Amino acid sequence: MKKIITAFVLFFVLATVSYSMDIGGFQTVGVNKWKLTGGLDFVNNKDAHWANGLTPLNPGEQLTTGFSIAQAMARVSYGVLNNLDVYAKAGTANIYGSARKLSSGVLQYRDQINAWSVPTYGFGVKVNSKWNNWLIGGDAQYSNFNEHSFDAQRYNPAGAVISTTSGKLAAYEWHVAAMAAINMGTFTPYGGLRYSDFYFKRMDAAWDEQVAAANLGAFFGTEYMISDKLSCNMEIGLIDETDFSVMFNYKI
């Protein structure tokens, strides 16, 4: 009972805090059934490059960019079939962008962009098929970060602020994933591969459109059944991005 109460408290706390695109568990909820999910997801150093070949650079100059994202989201899943779920999600995210400009290998400046409490929403579909104790399946989802204000600072090589600016940004991301899991009773460990993309645009700078530098990644996780209705899911992502998520699921 204490475990269940503790998990409920964590679920409601996490669901209301200010998710990158994790799988969030392998199990489907069952036909005509509902599941509530709340959790946190942290993405660290997602490398990016200019979209459509756009660049404001001169010959000999280089600009490396990347993003980190901290998200929290509540999700509602519905079982269309026993092995097919559709879901919708909504929440907020903090986005941290960074860029380093070099000329002939020498650092010229470093930019830092911060956008706080960005409204985000999305939807997805999850499917799996049983084979003895194994589950084989997939997940596809889309997330949109609404147009939102940001603050930016530019630092010189010594680390001093040389200018500040503000503006608006918009972003979205999507993925398709193939995965496998094994049912071990209380635990269901899983893993797989995903193909994803991330798009970022500064609305005040027409040239500043960026997409993910790497698209293919791997993920590993496990789902732990606290009770018949309540479970906890932990997951890590590698290669295309480094991320970690913790989620709680409650079947209605």
PyRosetta script that sets phi, psi and omega in degrees:
from pyrosetta import init, pose_from_sequence

init()
pose = pose_from_sequence("MKKIITAFVLFFVLATVSYSMDIGGFQTVGVNKWKLTGGLDFVNNKDAHWANGLTPLNPGEQLTTGFSIAQAMARVSYGVLNNLDVYAKAGTANIYGSARKLSSGVLQYRDQINAWSVPTYGFGVKVNSKWNNWLIGGDAQYSNFNEHSFDAQRYNPAGAVISTTSGKLAAYEWHVAAMAAINMGTFTPYGGLRYSDFYFKRMDAAWDEQVAAANLGAFFGTEYMISDKLSCNMEIGLIDETDFSVMFNYKI")
pose.set_psi(1, -42.1)
pose.set_omega(1, 179.0)
pose.set_phi(2, -61.0)
pose.set_psi(2, -38.2)
pose.set_omega(2, 179.3)
pose.set_phi(3, -64.0)
pose.set_psi(3, -40.6)
pose.set_omega(3, -178.0)
pose.set_phi(4, -67.0)
pose.set_psi(4, -45.0)
pose.set_omega(4, 179.3)
pose.set_phi(5, -61.5)
pose.set_psi(5, -45.2)
pose.set_omega(5, 178.9)
pose.set_phi(6, -60.0)
pose.set_psi(6, -43.8)
pose.set_omega(6, -179.4)
pose.set_phi(7, -64.9)
pose.set_psi(7, -38.3)
pose.set_omega(7, 177.6)
pose.set_phi(8, -62.3)
pose.set_psi(8, -43.8)
pose.set_omega(8, 179.4)
pose.set_phi(9, -60.9)
pose.set_psi(9, -46.8)
pose.set_omega(9, 178.8)
pose.set_phi(10, -61.6)
pose.set_psi(10, -40.4)
pose.set_omega(10, -178.8)
pose.set_phi(11, -58.6)
pose.set_psi(11, -50.1)
pose.set_omega(11, -176.3)
pose.set_phi(12, -71.9)
pose.set_psi(12, -30.9)
pose.set_omega(12, 175.5)
pose.set_phi(13, -66.8)
pose.set_psi(13, -49.1)
pose.set_omega(13, -177.4)
pose.set_phi(14, -65.6)
pose.set_psi(14, -36.3)
pose.set_omega(14, -177.1)
pose.set_phi(15, -68.1)
pose.set_psi(15, -18.2)
pose.set_omega(15, -177.7)
pose.set_phi(16, -110.1)
pose.set_psi(16, -0.2)
pose.set_omega(16, 177.0)
pose.set_phi(17, -80.9)
pose.set_psi(17, 156.0)
pose.set_omega(17, 170.9)
pose.set_phi(18, -89.0)
pose.set_psi(19, 105.2)
pose.set_omega(19, 151.5)
pose.set_phi(20, -47.7)
pose.set_psi(20, -164.5)
pose.set_omega(20, -164.6)
pose.set_phi(21, -100.0)
pose.set_psi(21, 87.1)
pose.set_omega(21, 175.8)
pose.set_phi(22, -90.6)
pose.set_psi(22, 165.1)
pose.set_omega(22, 178.7)
pose.set_phi(23, -76.2)
pose.set_psi(23, -38.7)
pose.set_omega(23, 175.7)
pose.set_phi(24, 74.9)
pose.set_psi(24, 35.2)
pose.set_omega(24, 179.5)
pose.set_phi(25, 99.9)
pose.set_psi(25, 156.2)
pose.set_omega(25, -174.5)
pose.set_phi(26, -101.0)
pose.set_psi(26, -31.5)
pose.set_omega(26, -172.3)
pose.set_phi(27, -67.9)
pose.set_psi(27, 137.4)
pose.set_omega(27, 170.0)
pose.set_phi(28, -88.2)
pose.set_psi(28, 162.5)
pose.set_omega(28, -169.8)
pose.set_phi(29, -86.1)
pose.set_psi(29, -24.0)
pose.set_omega(29, -177.2)
pose.set_phi(30, 108.0)
pose.set_psi(30, 152.2)
pose.set_omega(30, -173.4)
pose.set_phi(31, -61.6)
pose.set_psi(31, 134.7)
pose.set_omega(31, 178.2)
pose.set_phi(32, 60.6)
pose.set_psi(32, 23.5)
pose.set_omega(32, 177.6)
pose.set_phi(33, -114.9)
pose.set_psi(33, 161.9)
pose.set_omega(33, -176.2)
pose.set_phi(34, -120.7)
pose.set_psi(34, 153.0)
pose.set_omega(34, 175.9)
pose.set_phi(35, -140.5)
pose.set_psi(35, 134.8)
pose.set_omega(35, 174.9)
pose.set_phi(36, -103.7)
pose.set_psi(36, 137.3)
pose.set_omega(36, -179.3)
pose.set_phi(37, -132.9)
pose.set_psi(37, 137.8)
pose.set_omega(37, 173.9)
pose.set_phi(38, -137.5)
pose.set_psi(38, 141.8)
pose.set_omega(38, -178.7)
pose.set_phi(39, -174.7)
pose.set_psi(39, 176.2)
pose.set_omega(39, 178.9)
pose.set_phi(40, -119.3)
pose.set_psi(40, 145.3)
pose.set_omega(40, 177.5)
pose.set_phi(41, -139.2)
pose.set_psi(41, 135.7)
pose.set_omega(41, -178.6)
pose.set_phi(42, -124.4)
pose.set_psi(42, 124.0)
pose.set_omega(42, 176.8)
pose.set_phi(43, -111.9)
pose.set_psi(43, 130.5)
pose.set_omega(43, -178.1)
pose.set_phi(44, -119.1)
pose.set_psi(44, 127.5)
pose.set_omega(44, 172.4)
pose.set_phi(45, 54.8)
pose.set_psi(45, 64.1)
pose.set_omega(45, 172.1)
pose.set_phi(46, -88.6)
pose.set_psi(46, 107.0)
pose.set_omega(46, -176.0)
pose.set_phi(47, -68.5)
pose.set_psi(47, 148.2)
pose.set_omega(47, -178.4)
pose.set_phi(48, -138.1)
pose.set_psi(48, 165.9)
pose.set_omega(48, 172.9)
pose.set_phi(49, -145.0)
pose.set_psi(49, 170.5)
pose.set_omega(49, -175.1)
pose.set_phi(50, -66.0)
pose.set_psi(50, 139.4)
pose.set_omega(50, 177.4)
pose.set_phi(51, -81.6)
pose.set_psi(51, 145.1)
pose.set_omega(51, 174.1)
pose.set_phi(52, 56.1)
pose.set_psi(52, 26.0)
pose.set_omega(52, 178.0)
pose.set_phi(53, 74.1)
pose.set_psi(53, 7.1)
pose.set_omega(53, -179.3)
pose.set_phi(54, -70.3)
pose.set_psi(54, 136.6)
pose.set_omega(54, 177.4)
pose.set_phi(55, -159.9)
pose.set_psi(55, 137.7)
pose.set_omega(55, 177.3)
pose.set_phi(56, -94.5)
pose.set_psi(56, 23.1)
pose.set_omega(56, -171.0)
pose.set_phi(57, -98.4)
pose.set_psi(57, 156.3)
pose.set_omega(57, 174.4)
pose.set_phi(58, -97.5)
pose.set_psi(58, 165.3)
pose.set_omega(58, 177.7)
pose.set_phi(59, -56.3)
pose.set_psi(59, 136.9)
pose.set_omega(59, -180.0)
pose.set_phi(60, 90.0)
pose.set_psi(60, -9.0)
pose.set_omega(60, -179.7)
pose.set_phi(61, -96.4)
pose.set_psi(61, 150.0)
pose.set_omega(61, 177.4)
pose.set_phi(62, -132.6)
pose.set_psi(62, 145.6)
pose.set_omega(62, 177.2)
pose.set_phi(63, -136.2)
pose.set_psi(63, 116.6)
pose.set_omega(63, 177.5)
pose.set_phi(64, -104.9)
pose.set_psi(64, 134.4)
pose.set_omega(64, -177.2)
pose.set_phi(65, -130.7)
pose.set_psi(65, 158.1)
pose.set_omega(65, 178.4)
pose.set_phi(66, -164.3)
pose.set_psi(66, 165.3)
pose.set_omega(66, -177.6)
pose.set_phi(67, -135.7)
pose.set_psi(67, 147.8)
pose.set_omega(67, 168.3)
pose.set_phi(68, -124.8)
pose.set_psi(68, 142.3)
pose.set_omega(68, -174.8)
pose.set_phi(69, -135.6)
pose.set_psi(69, 132.6)
pose.set_omega(69, 172.7)
pose.set_phi(70, -118.2)
pose.set_psi(70, 119.5)
pose.set_omega(70, -174.6)
pose.set_phi(71, -127.8)
pose.set_psi(71, 153.6)
pose.set_omega(71, 170.2)
pose.set_phi(72, -139.8)
pose.set_psi(72, 138.7)
pose.set_omega(72, -173.0)
pose.set_phi(73, -154.0)
pose.set_psi(73, 148.0)
pose.set_omega(73, 170.5)
pose.set_phi(74, -103.5)
pose.set_psi(74, 140.2)
pose.set_omega(74, -176.5)
pose.set_phi(75, -132.1)
pose.set_psi(75, 141.7)
pose.set_omega(75, 176.3)
pose.set_phi(76, -118.2)
pose.set_psi(76, 124.6)
pose.set_omega(76, 179.5)
pose.set_phi(77, -113.7)
pose.set_psi(77, 144.5)
pose.set_omega(77, 177.9)
pose.set_phi(78, -129.3)
pose.set_psi(78, 133.4)
pose.set_omega(78, -179.8)
pose.set_phi(79, -85.4)
pose.set_psi(79, 105.4)
pose.set_omega(79, 176.4)
pose.set_phi(80, -71.9)
pose.set_psi(80, -41.9)
pose.set_omega(80, 175.2)
pose.set_phi(81, -132.8)
pose.set_psi(81, 173.9)
pose.set_omega(81, 177.9)
pose.set_phi(82, -60.8)
pose.set_psi(82, -29.2)
pose.set_omega(82, -177.5)
pose.set_phi(83, -117.4)
pose.set_psi(83, 20.1)
pose.set_omega(83, -178.4)
pose.set_phi(84, -140.5)
pose.set_psi(84, 119.3)
pose.set_omega(84, 176.4)
pose.set_phi(85, -115.3)
pose.set_psi(85, 146.4)
pose.set_omega(85, 165.2)
pose.set_phi(86, -117.7)
pose.set_psi(86, 148.8)
pose.set_omega(86, -177.7)
pose.set_phi(87, -148.0)
pose.set_psi(87, 157.5)
pose.set_omega(87, 175.0)
pose.set_phi(88, -129.6)
pose.set_psi(88, 151.1)
pose.set_omega(88, -176.4)
pose.set_phi(89, -143.9)
pose.set_psi(89, 155.2)
pose.set_omega(89, 178.0)
pose.set_phi(90, -154.7)
pose.set_psi(90, 149.3)
pose.set_omega(90, -179.9)
pose.set_phi(91, 177.2)
pose.set_psi(91, -152.0)
pose.set_omega(91, 179.2)
pose.set_phi(92, -136.1)
pose.set_psi(92, 162.8)
pose.set_omega(92, -179.0)
pose.set_phi(93, -146.9)
pose.set_psi(93, 148.8)
pose.set_omega(93, 167.6)
pose.set_phi(94, -105.7)
pose.set_psi(94, 128.3)
pose.set_omega(94, -178.1)
pose.set_phi(95, -115.3)
pose.set_psi(95, 129.0)
pose.set_omega(95, 178.6)
pose.set_phi(96, -119.2)
pose.set_psi(96, 117.7)
pose.set_omega(96, 178.3)
pose.set_phi(97, -112.1)
pose.set_psi(97, 145.5)
pose.set_omega(97, 178.6)
pose.set_phi(98, -139.2)
pose.set_psi(98, 149.6)
pose.set_omega(98, 178.3)
pose.set_phi(99, -145.6)
pose.set_psi(99, 143.8)
pose.set_omega(99, 178.0)
pose.set_phi(100, -127.2)
pose.set_psi(100, 122.6)
pose.set_omega(100, 178.2)
pose.set_phi(101, -103.0)
pose.set_psi(101, 127.9)
pose.set_omega(101, 179.1)
pose.set_phi(102, -122.4)
pose.set_psi(102, 146.8)
pose.set_omega(102, 174.6)
pose.set_phi(103, -126.3)
pose.set_psi(103, 116.2)
pose.set_omega(103, -175.3)
pose.set_phi(104, 54.5)
pose.set_psi(104, 37.1)
pose.set_omega(104, 177.1)
pose.set_phi(105, 83.3)
pose.set_psi(105, 0.0)
pose.set_omega(105, -178.6)
pose.set_phi(106, -104.0)
pose.set_psi(106, 129.5)
pose.set_omega(106, -179.0)
pose.set_phi(107, -64.0)
pose.set_psi(107, 128.0)
pose.set_omega(107, 178.1)
pose.set_phi(108, -99.0)
pose.set_psi(108, -45.0)
pose.set_omega(108, 177.3)
pose.set_phi(109, -164.7)
pose.set_psi(109, 167.9)
pose.set_omega(109, 176.8)
pose.set_phi(110, -132.8)
pose.set_psi(110, 131.1)
pose.set_omega(110, 178.3)
pose.set_phi(111, -106.0)
pose.set_psi(111, 146.3)
pose.set_omega(111, 175.6)
pose.set_phi(112, -132.8)
pose.set_psi(112, 124.4)
pose.set_omega(112, 178.5)
pose.set_phi(113, -114.2)
pose.set_psi(113, 132.3)
pose.set_omega(113, 178.3)
pose.set_phi(114, -127.5)
pose.set_psi(114, 127.0)
pose.set_omega(114, 174.2)
pose.set_phi(115, -125.8)
pose.set_psi(115, 123.2)
pose.set_omega(115, -173.1)
pose.set_phi(116, -106.2)
pose.set_psi(116, 143.0)
pose.set_omega(116, 173.3)
pose.set_phi(117, 51.7)
pose.set_psi(117, 50.5)
pose.set_omega(117, 178.7)
pose.set_phi(118, -77.2)
pose.set_psi(118, 121.6)
pose.set_omega(118, 177.4)
pose.set_phi(119, -62.5)
pose.set_psi(119, 136.5)
pose.set_omega(119, -179.4)
pose.set_phi(120, -139.8)
pose.set_psi(120, 148.4)
pose.set_omega(120, 178.5)
pose.set_phi(121, -148.2)
pose.set_psi(121, 167.6)
pose.set_omega(121, 179.8)
pose.set_phi(122, -176.2)
pose.set_psi(122, -177.9)
pose.set_omega(122, -179.5)
pose.set_phi(123, -155.0)
pose.set_psi(123, 164.8)
pose.set_omega(123, -178.8)
pose.set_phi(124, -169.0)
pose.set_psi(124, -179.9)
pose.set_omega(124, 179.8)
pose.set_phi(125, -142.8)
pose.set_psi(125, 142.1)
pose.set_omega(125, -179.7)
pose.set_phi(126, -132.3)
pose.set_psi(126, 137.9)
pose.set_omega(126, -179.0)
pose.set_phi(127, -139.9)
pose.set_psi(127, 146.2)
pose.set_omega(127, 173.4)
pose.set_phi(128, -150.3)
pose.set_psi(128, 164.5)
pose.set_omega(128, -179.7)
pose.set_phi(129, -139.0)
pose.set_psi(129, 136.3)
pose.set_omega(129, -177.5)
pose.set_phi(130, -88.1)
pose.set_psi(130, 141.3)
pose.set_omega(130, 174.3)
pose.set_phi(131, -143.8)
pose.set_psi(131, 99.5)
pose.set_omega(131, -169.9)
pose.set_phi(132, 55.7)
pose.set_psi(132, -123.9)
pose.set_omega(132, 177.8)
pose.set_phi(133, -89.3)
pose.set_psi(133, 5.1)
pose.set_omega(133, -177.1)
pose.set_phi(134, -99.8)
pose.set_psi(134, 152.0)
pose.set_omega(134, 172.5)
pose.set_phi(135, -124.0)
pose.set_psi(135, 131.6)
pose.set_omega(135, 176.8)
pose.set_phi(136, -120.6)
pose.set_psi(136, 135.4)
pose.set_omega(136, -178.2)
pose.set_phi(137, -171.5)
pose.set_psi(137, -161.2)
pose.set_omega(137, -177.9)
pose.set_phi(138, -157.1)
pose.set_psi(138, 168.1)
pose.set_omega(138, -179.6)
pose.set_phi(139, -145.3)
pose.set_psi(139, 139.2)
pose.set_omega(139, 175.1)
pose.set_phi(140, -135.7)
pose.set_psi(140, 134.5)
pose.set_omega(140, 179.7)
pose.set_phi(141, -153.1)
pose.set_psi(141, 160.5)
pose.set_omega(141, -179.0)
pose.set_phi(142, -133.3)
pose.set_psi(142, 137.5)
pose.set_omega(142, 176.1)
pose.set_phi(143, -129.4)
pose.set_psi(143, 138.8)
pose.set_omega(143, 179.4)
pose.set_phi(144, -122.2)
pose.set_psi(144, 131.8)
pose.set_omega(144, 174.9)
pose.set_phi(145, -103.2)
pose.set_psi(145, 114.0)
pose.set_omega(145, -175.7)
pose.set_phi(146, -59.7)
pose.set_psi(146, 152.3)
pose.set_omega(146, 175.7)
pose.set_phi(147, -54.0)
pose.set_psi(147, 127.9)
pose.set_omega(147, -171.4)
pose.set_phi(148, -149.6)
pose.set_psi(148, 153.9)
pose.set_omega(148, -179.5)
pose.set_phi(149, -74.8)
pose.set_psi(149, 154.5)
pose.set_omega(149, 177.2)
pose.set_phi(150, -142.5)
pose.set_psi(150, 161.6)
pose.set_omega(150, 171.5)
pose.set_phi(151, -117.7)
pose.set_psi(151, 145.1)
pose.set_omega(151, -178.7)
pose.set_phi(152, -137.2)
pose.set_psi(152, 145.2)
pose.set_omega(152, 176.0)
pose.set_phi(153, -127.6)
pose.set_psi(153, 143.7)
pose.set_omega(153, 174.7)
pose.set_phi(154, -112.9)
pose.set_psi(154, 132.4)
pose.set_omega(154, -177.5)
pose.set_phi(155, -115.5)
pose.set_psi(155, 142.6)
pose.set_omega(155, 174.1)
pose.set_phi(156, -81.7)
pose.set_psi(156, 173.3)
pose.set_omega(156, -177.7)
pose.set_phi(157, -56.6)
pose.set_psi(157, -23.8)
pose.set_omega(157, 179.6)
pose.set_phi(158, -83.4)
pose.set_psi(158, -7.7)
pose.set_omega(158, 178.6)
pose.set_phi(159, 95.3)
pose.set_psi(159, 6.8)
pose.set_omega(159, 178.9)
pose.set_phi(160, -89.6)
pose.set_psi(160, 143.3)
pose.set_omega(160, 178.0)
pose.set_phi(161, -71.6)
pose.set_psi(161, 126.6)
pose.set_omega(161, 179.7)
pose.set_phi(162, -110.7)
pose.set_psi(162, -17.4)
pose.set_omega(162, 175.8)
pose.set_phi(163, -163.6)
pose.set_psi(163, 157.1)
pose.set_omega(163, 175.7)
pose.set_phi(164, -132.9)
pose.set_psi(164, 153.9)
pose.set_omega(164, 178.2)
pose.set_phi(165, -153.4)
pose.set_psi(165, 171.9)
pose.set_omega(165, 176.1)
pose.set_phi(166, -145.8)
pose.set_psi(166, 164.4)
pose.set_omega(166, -178.4)
pose.set_phi(167, -179.3)
pose.set_psi(167, -157.5)
pose.set_omega(167, 178.3)
pose.set_phi(168, -128.7)
pose.set_psi(168, 147.2)
pose.set_omega(168, 178.2)
pose.set_phi(169, -130.2)
pose.set_psi(169, 160.9)
pose.set_omega(169, 173.2)
pose.set_phi(170, -141.2)
pose.set_psi(170, 149.8)
pose.set_omega(170, -178.6)
pose.set_phi(171, -154.5)
pose.set_psi(171, 156.1)
pose.set_omega(171, 170.8)
pose.set_phi(172, -151.1)
pose.set_psi(172, 161.8)
pose.set_omega(172, 176.7)
pose.set_phi(173, -148.6)
pose.set_psi(173, 156.4)
pose.set_omega(173, 178.3)
pose.set_phi(174, -149.9)
pose.set_psi(174, 161.3)
pose.set_omega(174, 174.3)
pose.set_phi(175, -154.4)
pose.set_psi(175, 157.1)
pose.set_omega(175, 166.5)
pose.set_phi(176, -126.5)
pose.set_psi(176, 138.1)
pose.set_omega(176, -173.8)
pose.set_phi(177, -137.4)
pose.set_psi(177, 144.1)
pose.set_omega(177, 172.0)
pose.set_phi(178, -115.9)
pose.set_psi(178, 137.4)
pose.set_omega(178, -173.0)
pose.set_phi(179, -150.5)
pose.set_psi(179, 164.3)
pose.set_omega(179, 177.5)
pose.set_phi(180, -139.2)
pose.set_psi(180, 148.2)
pose.set_omega(180, -179.3)
pose.set_phi(181, -143.5)
pose.set_psi(181, 157.7)
pose.set_omega(181, 175.1)
pose.set_phi(182, -125.2)
pose.set_psi(182, 131.8)
pose.set_omega(182, -179.2)
pose.set_phi(183, -83.1)
pose.set_psi(183, 114.5)
pose.set_omega(183, -179.5)
pose.set_phi(184, -114.9)
pose.set_psi(184, 31.0)
pose.set_omega(184, -179.9)
pose.set_phi(185, 87.8)
pose.set_psi(185, -107.6)
pose.set_omega(185, -179.6)
pose.set_phi(186, -68.4)
pose.set_psi(186, -33.9)
pose.set_omega(186, -178.8)
pose.set_phi(187, -104.5)
pose.set_psi(187, 143.0)
pose.set_omega(187, 171.6)
pose.set_phi(188, -130.2)
pose.set_psi(188, 86.8)
pose.set_omega(188, 176.9)
pose.set_phi(189, -72.4)
pose.set_psi(189, 147.0)
pose.set_omega(189, -178.5)
pose.set_phi(190, -147.3)
pose.set_psi(190, 166.2)
pose.set_omega(190, 177.4)
pose.set_phi(191, -165.4)
pose.set_psi(191, 167.0)
pose.set_omega(191, 179.5)
pose.set_phi(192, 175.1)
pose.set_psi(192, -169.0)
pose.set_omega(192, 179.3)
pose.set_phi(193, -120.2)
pose.set_psi(193, 149.5)
pose.set_omega(193, 177.8)
pose.set_phi(194, -137.1)
pose.set_psi(194, 150.8)
pose.set_omega(194, 172.0)
pose.set_phi(195, -115.5)
pose.set_psi(195, 124.4)
pose.set_omega(195, -173.4)
pose.set_phi(196, -140.0)
pose.set_psi(196, 167.8)
pose.set_omega(196, 173.2)
pose.set_phi(197, -149.3)
pose.set_psi(197, 152.1)
pose.set_omega(197, 179.8)
pose.set_phi(198, -131.8)
pose.set_psi(198, 132.4)
pose.set_omega(198, -178.4)
pose.set_phi(199, -122.5)
pose.set_psi(199, 132.5)
pose.set_omega(199, -179.5)
pose.set_phi(200, -132.1)
pose.set_psi(200, 137.9)
pose.set_omega(200, 178.3)
pose.set_phi(201, -142.3)
pose.set_psi(201, 130.3)
pose.set_omega(201, 168.9)
pose.set_phi(202, -84.6)
pose.set_psi(202, 119.8)
pose.set_omega(202, -175.0)
pose.set_phi(203, -69.6)
pose.set_psi(203, -21.3)
pose.set_omega(203, -178.4)
pose.set_phi(204, -92.0)
pose.set_psi(204, -2.5)
pose.set_omega(204, -179.0)
pose.set_phi(205, -135.5)
pose.set_psi(205, 104.0)
pose.set_omega(205, -173.1)
pose.set_phi(206, -60.2)
pose.set_psi(206, -28.1)
pose.set_omega(206, -177.1)
pose.set_phi(207, -81.4)
pose.set_psi(207, -15.3)
pose.set_omega(207, -171.1)
pose.set_phi(208, -90.4)
pose.set_psi(208, 78.0)
pose.set_omega(208, 172.9)
pose.set_phi(209, -121.9)
pose.set_psi(209, 128.1)
pose.set_omega(209, -176.0)
pose.set_phi(210, -132.5)
pose.set_psi(210, 149.0)
pose.set_omega(210, 177.5)
pose.set_phi(211, -129.0)
pose.set_psi(211, 164.8)
pose.set_omega(211, -178.1)
pose.set_phi(212, -61.5)
pose.set_psi(212, 138.6)
pose.set_omega(212, 179.8)
pose.set_phi(213, -77.0)
pose.set_psi(213, -27.2)
pose.set_omega(213, 178.8)
pose.set_phi(214, -127.6)
pose.set_psi(214, 139.4)
pose.set_omega(214, -175.2)
pose.set_phi(215, -113.9)
pose.set_psi(215, -24.8)
pose.set_omega(215, -176.2)
pose.set_phi(216, -100.3)
pose.set_psi(216, 127.9)
pose.set_omega(216, -178.7)
pose.set_phi(217, -141.9)
pose.set_psi(217, 174.2)
pose.set_omega(217, 179.1)
pose.set_phi(218, -124.5)
pose.set_psi(218, 158.2)
pose.set_omega(218, 177.8)
pose.set_phi(219, -146.9)
pose.set_psi(219, 151.4)
pose.set_omega(219, 178.6)
pose.set_phi(220, -141.6)
pose.set_psi(220, 142.3)
pose.set_omega(220, -179.8)
pose.set_phi(221, -162.3)
pose.set_psi(221, 178.4)
pose.set_omega(221, 175.4)
pose.set_phi(222, -148.3)
pose.set_psi(222, 146.4)
pose.set_omega(222, 176.0)
pose.set_phi(223, -113.6)
pose.set_psi(223, 128.4)
pose.set_omega(223, -178.2)
pose.set_phi(224, -112.6)
pose.set_psi(224, 124.4)
pose.set_omega(224, -180.0)
pose.set_phi(225, -84.5)
pose.set_psi(225, 110.3)
pose.set_omega(225, 176.9)
pose.set_phi(226, -77.0)
pose.set_psi(226, -38.7)
pose.set_omega(226, 175.4)
pose.set_phi(227, -150.0)
pose.set_psi(227, -173.2)
pose.set_omega(227, 179.3)
pose.set_phi(228, -63.3)
pose.set_psi(228, -27.6)
pose.set_omega(228, -175.6)
pose.set_phi(229, -109.8)
pose.set_psi(229, -22.5)
pose.set_omega(229, -172.6)
pose.set_phi(230, -112.2)
pose.set_psi(230, 134.3)
pose.set_omega(230, 178.6)
pose.set_phi(231, -142.3)
pose.set_psi(231, 159.1)
pose.set_omega(231, 176.8)
pose.set_phi(232, -121.5)
pose.set_psi(232, 137.3)
pose.set_omega(232, -178.8)
pose.set_phi(233, -125.2)
pose.set_psi(233, 132.6)
pose.set_omega(233, 175.1)
pose.set_phi(234, -125.1)
pose.set_psi(234, 139.6)
pose.set_omega(234, -173.2)
pose.set_phi(235, -148.7)
pose.set_psi(235, 144.9)
pose.set_omega(235, 172.8)
pose.set_phi(236, -124.9)
pose.set_psi(236, 148.1)
pose.set_omega(236, 176.2)
pose.set_phi(237, -121.2)
pose.set_psi(237, 145.7)
pose.set_omega(237, -175.1)
pose.set_phi(238, -136.6)
pose.set_psi(238, 167.2)
pose.set_omega(238, 173.4)
pose.set_phi(239, 79.2)
pose.set_psi(239, -74.5)
pose.set_omega(239, -178.4)
pose.set_phi(240, -73.0)
pose.set_psi(240, -26.9)
pose.set_omega(240, 176.5)
pose.set_phi(241, -160.7)
pose.set_psi(241, 159.7)
pose.set_omega(241, 174.4)
pose.set_phi(242, -107.5)
pose.set_psi(242, 114.9)
pose.set_omega(242, -179.2)
pose.set_phi(243, -141.7)
pose.set_psi(243, 158.4)
pose.set_omega(243, 179.2)
pose.set_phi(244, -140.5)
pose.set_psi(244, 135.8)
pose.set_omega(244, -179.8)
pose.set_phi(245, -136.5)
pose.set_psi(245, 149.7)
pose.set_omega(245, 173.6)
pose.set_phi(246, -130.8)
pose.set_psi(246, 128.3)
pose.set_omega(246, -176.9)
pose.set_phi(247, -138.7)
pose.set_psi(247, 150.9)
pose.set_omega(247, 174.5)
pose.set_phi(248, -119.4)
pose.set_psi(248, 135.9)
pose.set_omega(248, -178.3)
pose.set_phi(249, -120.9)
pose.set_psi(249, 137.9)
pose.set_omega(249, 177.4)
pose.set_phi(250, -130.5)
pose.set_psi(250, 119.9)
pose.set_omega(250, 178.4)
pose.set_phi(251, -86.0)
pose.set_psi(251, 125.4)
pose.set_omega(251, -179.7)
pose.set_phi(252, -80.6)
pose.dump_pdb("model.pdb")
